[in-house]
């Protein structure tokens, strides 16, 4: 004989069914949303490149090396919906070849979209080379710009090795092979060969400034002695076009490039964080902290000083204060 179920039990069953149905629907909706988001990410949809017209803000901070992620981001902007690009620069420079790669990429971008470099603090050496890749340079009055020149640095451990009684021996195909080595005094011939390379890169830098800024040889000679200038001095020397910040840059875009007024400004950033760029994303937080890699990551994000970034190799186009912390 089947006894009727208590009303309270039936009510609880109905409530339970409703809850189960709700969570089933929520789970299905979450899966659908995840699939849609994944599809958009794979296709590039939903990123700033497919949004309504806007002004893109592309920021370069710290050392410029012309890394693959930065160049890829510039290339993506070429075919984006951005009506114009603000290239925000806060950099002491970097490698000469890296700055050249970034400059060339910005020139290609400028051929398709209006670009303005905005310098709030520092655009020296390679940072200034990058700024030259845009159509207009706007700088704050107290920003630092210039440092037009090239440097090649290498250590000399000769006295240290003599002190500890160590001598490096080598067999090489010619006297200039592997020079300078740092383990012996640099010969006059090796120094002359290095100076020849530095002069070639320096001549390229000066020609770039002359061409992009429309200067005479005399004007270039005046500004290309390696010193830095304030934004106000740079304006007088024709190294920048106007004083100001993003507001003045946008005003120029609207007035001279017919960019629609009131467009939103959206940041374009690389998807990789500092640890990923260093190849350390798989390490646990505890290991990263124990090894001091969190500080290294912060230096990468914030832009390490030249003294903290000795891993730079080759010709350098960089401005730094010796002994600066």
FENDA-V884693 format. One record per residue. RES is the residue in one letter. OMEGA is omega in whole degrees, 0 to 359 (999 if undefined). Layout:
res;omega
RES;OMEGA
RES;OMEGA
This chain:
res;omega
X;180
X;179
X;178
X;180
X;180
X;179
X;181
X;180
X;180
X;180
X;179
X;178
X;180
X;179
X;180
X;178
X;180
X;179
X;179
X;179
X;180
X;183
X;175
X;179
X;179
X;180
X;178
X;179
X;180
X;179
X;180
X;180
X;179
X;178
X;179
X;180
X;178
X;178
X;179
X;180
X;180
X;182
X;182
X;179
X;180
X;175
X;181
X;184
X;183
X;178
X;177
X;183
X;182
X;173
X;181
X;174
X;182
X;188
X;175
X;182
X;176
X;186
X;180
X;180
X;182
X;184
X;186
X;182
X;180
X;181
X;178
X;179
X;178
X;180
X;179
X;181
X;182
X;183
X;183
X;177
X;179
X;179
X;180
X;184
X;170
X;179
X;183
X;185
X;172
X;189
X;174
X;182
X;182
X;178
X;180
X;181
X;178
X;178
X;178
X;179
X;180
X;178
X;181
X;179
X;179
X;176
X;177
X;178
X;181
X;177
X;182
X;183
X;175
X;180
X;177
X;173
X;179
X;182
X;180
X;184
X;190
X;171
X;184
X;177
X;180
X;175
X;178
X;175
X;178
X;180
X;179
X;179
X;180
X;182
X;186
X;179
X;178
X;183
X;172
X;183
X;182
X;175
X;178
X;181
X;175
X;187
X;184
X;182
X;183
X;181
X;174
X;183
X;177
X;182
X;174
X;184
X;188
X;182
X;179
X;180
X;177
X;182
X;182
X;177
X;179
X;177
X;177
X;177
X;183
X;173
X;183
X;188
X;181
X;185
X;184
X;179
X;178
X;180
X;0
X;182
X;184
X;181
X;178
X;179
X;181
X;181
X;177
X;180
X;179
X;179
X;179
X;179
X;178
X;179
X;179
X;179
X;180
X;180
X;179
X;179
X;179
X;178
X;177
X;180
X;181
X;178
X;179
X;178
X;180
X;182
X;186
X;182
X;178
X;183
X;172
X;178
X;180
X;179
X;178
X;180
X;181
X;186
X;189
X;178
X;174
X;182
X;175
X;180
X;173
X;178
X;180
X;178
X;180
X;178
X;179
X;181
X;178
X;175
X;175
X;184
X;181
X;177
X;178
X;181
X;184
X;180
X;180
X;179
X;179
X;178
X;178
X;179
X;181
X;185
X;187
X;185
X;177
X;174
X;183
X;180
X;175
X;179
X;178
X;176
X;183
X;180
X;171
X;183
X;174
X;181
X;182
X;173
X;186
X;181
X;178
X;179
X;177
X;181
X;185
X;187
X;183
X;181
X;178
X;180
X;181
X;180
X;180
X;181
X;182
X;181
X;181
X;183
X;177
X;177
X;178
X;179
X;179
X;178
X;178
X;181
X;187
X;182
X;183
X;175
X;181
X;180
X;181
X;185
X;182
X;179
X;177
X;183
X;177
X;179
X;182
X;171
X;191
X;176
X;179
X;175
X;179
X;178
X;181
X;178
X;999
